[in-house]
Amino acid sequence: MTLDKDLLAILCCPETKQSLSMADSALVKKLNDVIARGTLTNIGKKPVAEALDGGLVRADGKILYPIRENIPVMLIEEGIPLEQVT
């Protein structure tokens, strides 16, 4: 999963305005494993039920914004706290 470099350059965290980078495939796989177990929640405290195609990781490494069907979901409440998978 990749995004256009120009698009990635202008995207930022909607909450903190930090830059974002593409999540590596190992992290996406780990998150999808947790999703399959039904134990992953987003910032909005709702369960994440749909598998991820990819993700954008905030510069501080604390939040991932999901990518589904090649579209980044840039809503604060849809962000996934990565502390759940470390």
Buried (B, 14 or more C-beta within 10 A) or exposed (E): EEBEEEEBEEBBBEBEEBBBEBBEEEBBEBBBEBBEEEEBBBBEEEEBEEEBBBBBBBBEEBBBBBBBEEEBBBBBEBBBBBEBBE
